């Protein structure tokens, strides 16, 4: 894998967000995963929490500037009326922002997490915007989110497919979910957590040769399994947590392929 492929803002240790902030974000992510039209919900927090805009407009982002920044992101999603999109969003998600002296401020729920939420919502848009729509959307979301280092959201994308699957497909989807969960534990530096889920993920996915055939395409994870097996071996052999995590992060970031 090239150095460029390893560049993602979330391929590193991540803080554990407060429960209230997690719930705020998760509601928007789940909506975007269920309905592609709801991806626009991620546009507004991306802009409202952007550090440079917050620094330039501490008392509130003027609406005209908000809409100008939103126009390009919305256009990529097929929406060409930012004012109508903002009005629609406000009717459904009134806790995205609040009026300030000179314009719109981020939701007070964010607290000091505004820059990170802005970055995460923007990276979610980068992962979800180019995806083909239709029956394969959920699986494509899962693969793209994993490849962008958004492992918690990858789990959320695949879980509904797992819920409705049966037999070998259910078992293999569970393997993908556990593989993603392990990398989420890696981001949180939870060594016992990643060891437990990676072991089970490898058992489920190695049995099918690292290829998961689904009605929406085949997910190929052979290289990811190899990298994960190497991480699991290193994580089980070394008892010095600091040395373990230095080794785990040094290996390439795994990716999946949807064929």
C-alpha positions in Angstrom: 0.0 0.0 0.0 1.3 3.5 -0.9 1.9 6.2 1.7 -1.0 8.1 0.2 -3.4 5.3 0.9 -2.4 5.4 4.6 -3.3 9.1 4.9 -6.7 9.4 6.5 -7.4 11.6 9.5 -8.8 8.6 11.4 -5.9 6.2 11.0 -4.6 7.0 14.5 -5.7 6.8 18.1 -9.2 8.4 18.6 -10.8 9.9 21.7 -13.9 8.3 23.2 -16.7 10.8 22.6 -19.2 11.6 25.4 -22.4 9.6 25.2 -24.5 12.6 24.3 -22.2 13.6 21.5 -22.1 10.0 20.2 -25.9 9.9 20.2 -26.1 13.2 18.3 -23.7 11.9 15.6 -25.1 8.4 15.4 -28.6 9.6 14.7 -27.4 11.5 11.6 -25.1 8.6 10.4 -27.9 6.0 10.7 -30.2 8.3 8.7 -27.6 8.7 6.0 -27.0 4.9 5.8 -30.7 4.1 5.6 -31.6 6.8 3.1 -29.0 8.2 0.6 -31.1 11.4 0.5 -30.3 12.0 4.1 -26.5 12.2 3.4 -27.1 16.0 3.2 -27.6 16.0 7.0 -23.8 15.7 7.3 -23.2 18.8 5.2 -24.3 21.3 7.9 -22.2 20.1 10.9 -19.2 19.8 8.5 -19.5 23.6 7.9 -20.7 24.8 11.2 -17.9 23.1 13.2 -15.1 24.0 10.7 -12.3 25.6 12.8 -11.4 28.3 10.3 -15.0 29.4 9.9 -15.5 29.4 13.7 -12.4 31.5 14.2 -13.5 34.0 11.6 -17.1 34.1 12.8 -17.1 33.5 16.6 -20.6 35.0 17.1 -22.2 33.0 14.4 -21.7 32.0 10.7 -23.7 34.4 8.5 -26.4 32.5 6.6 -25.2 33.6 3.2 -21.7 32.2 4.0 -23.2 29.0 5.3 -25.2 28.5 2.1 -22.3 29.3 -0.1 -20.1 26.6 1.5 -23.0 24.1 1.4 -23.7 24.6 -2.3 -20.7 22.6 -3.5 -21.3 19.7 -1.1 -25.0 19.6 -1.8 -24.5 19.7 -5.5 -22.4 16.6 -5.4 -25.4 14.9 -3.7 -27.8 16.1 -6.3 -29.3 19.0 -4.3 -29.1 22.4 -6.0 -31.1 24.7 -3.7 -29.0 25.2 -0.5 -31.6 27.5 1.1 -34.4 25.0 0.7 -32.1 22.2 1.9 -31.2 24.2 5.1 -34.8 24.9 5.8 -35.7 21.3 5.4 -32.8 20.2 7.6 -33.8 22.7 10.3 -37.3 21.3 10.3 -36.0 17.7 10.9 -32.8 18.3 12.9 -33.3 21.5 15.0 -30.4 20.6 17.2 -27.8 21.0 14.5 -27.2 24.6 15.3 -28.6 27.6 17.1 -28.8 31.3 16.2 -26.0 33.6 17.3 -25.4 37.3 17.2 -24.2 37.3 13.6 -25.4 34.0 12.2 -25.5 30.2 13.1 -23.5 28.5 15.8 -22.9 24.8 16.2 -25.2 22.8 18.5 -24.2 23.3 22.2 -24.3 19.5 22.5 -20.9 19.5 20.8 -19.1 21.4 23.5 -15.4 21.3 22.7 -15.8 18.5 20.2 -16.9 20.8 17.3 -13.7 20.5 15.2 -13.6 16.7 15.5 -17.3 16.4 14.7 -16.8 18.7 11.7 -13.9 16.6 10.5 -15.8 13.3 11.0 -18.9 14.5 9.2 -16.8 15.8 6.3 -14.9 12.5 6.1 -18.2 10.6 6.2 -19.4 12.7 3.2 -16.2 11.8 1.4 -16.9 8.1 2.0 -20.6 8.2 1.1 -21.0 10.8 -1.6 -19.5 8.8 -4.6 -21.4 5.6 -3.9 -23.9 4.1 -6.3 -27.4 4.0 -5.1 -29.9 1.1 -5.2 -30.0 -2.2 -3.4 -26.2 -2.4 -3.0 -25.9 0.9 -1.2 -25.7 -0.5 2.3 -22.9 -2.9 1.4 -21.0 -0.2 -0.5 -21.3 2.1 2.5 -19.8 -0.6 4.7 -16.8 -1.1 2.4 -16.2 2.6 1.8 -16.4 3.5 5.5 -13.9 0.7 6.4 -11.5 2.0 3.8 -11.8 5.5 5.1 -11.0 4.4 8.7 -14.5 5.0 9.9 -14.8 1.6 11.6 -17.7 2.3 14.0 -19.8 3.6 11.1 -18.8 0.6 9.0 -20.3 -1.6 11.8 -23.5 0.5 11.6 -23.8 0.1 7.8 -23.4 -3.7 7.9 -25.5 -4.6 10.9 -28.9 -4.2 9.1 -27.6 -6.6 6.4 -26.5 -9.1 9.0 -29.9 -8.8 10.8 -31.7 -10.0 7.7 -29.2 -12.6 6.5 -29.1 -16.3 7.3 -26.7 -19.2 6.9 -23.2 -18.7 5.6 -23.9 -15.1 4.6 -24.9 -14.2 8.1 -21.8 -15.8 9.5 -19.5 -14.0 7.0 -21.1 -10.6 7.5 -20.6 -11.1 11.2 -16.9 -11.7 10.4 -16.7 -8.4 8.6 -18.5 -6.6 11.4 -16.1 -8.0 14.0 -13.1 -7.2 11.8 -14.2 -3.5 11.7 -15.0 -3.6 15.5 -11.4 -4.7 16.2 -10.0 -1.7 14.3 -12.4 0.6 16.3 -10.9 -0.9 19.4 -7.5 -0.2 18.0 -8.4 3.4 17.6 -9.5 3.5 21.3 -6.3 1.5 22.3 -8.5 -1.2 23.8 -6.1 -4.2 23.6 -8.4 -6.8 25.2 -11.3 -5.7 23.0 -9.4 -6.0 19.7 -7.9 -9.3 20.6 -11.3 -10.9 21.3 -13.1 -9.7 18.2 -10.2 -10.1 15.8 -9.8 -13.8 16.8 -13.4 -14.5 16.0 -13.3 -12.4 12.8 -10.4 -14.3 11.5 -12.0 -17.7 12.3 -15.1 -16.7 10.4 -13.5 -15.1 7.4 -10.5 -17.4 6.9 -13.0 -20.2 6.5 -14.3 -18.6 3.3 -10.8 -17.6 2.0 -11.3 -14.0 2.8 -14.0 -13.6 0.1 -17.6 -12.9 1.1 -20.1 -13.4 -1.7 -23.3 -11.4 -1.2 -26.4 -10.6 -3.4 -24.8 -7.1 -3.9 -21.3 -8.1 -4.8 -18.3 -9.9 -3.4 -16.3 -8.3 -0.6 -12.6 -9.4 -0.8 -10.6 -9.0 2.4 -7.7 -11.4 2.0 -5.0 -8.7 2.5 -6.9 -7.2 5.4 -7.0 -10.6 7.0 -3.2 -11.0 6.6 -2.6 -7.7 8.2 -5.0 -8.4 11.0 -3.5 -11.8 11.7 -0.1 -10.2 12.0 -1.5 -7.6 14.4 -3.2 -10.2 16.5 0.0 -12.2 16.8 2.0 -9.1 17.8 -0.8 -8.0 20.2 -0.9 -11.4 21.9 2.9 -11.9 22.2 3.9 -8.5 23.7 2.7 -7.5 27.2 4.0 -3.9 27.0 1.0 -1.9 25.8 3.0 1.0 24.5 5.2 -1.3 22.5 2.2 -3.2 21.2 0.4 -0.2 19.9 3.5 1.2 18.3 3.8 -2.1 16.4 0.1 -2.3 15.5 0.0 1.2 14.0 3.2 0.6 12.1 1.6 -1.9 9.8 -0.4 -0.8 6.8 -4.0 0.2 7.1 -6.2 -2.6 5.8 -8.7 -2.1 3.0 -11.5 -4.1 1.5 -12.5 -4.5 -2.2 -16.0 -4.7 -3.5 -16.2 -6.6 -6.7 
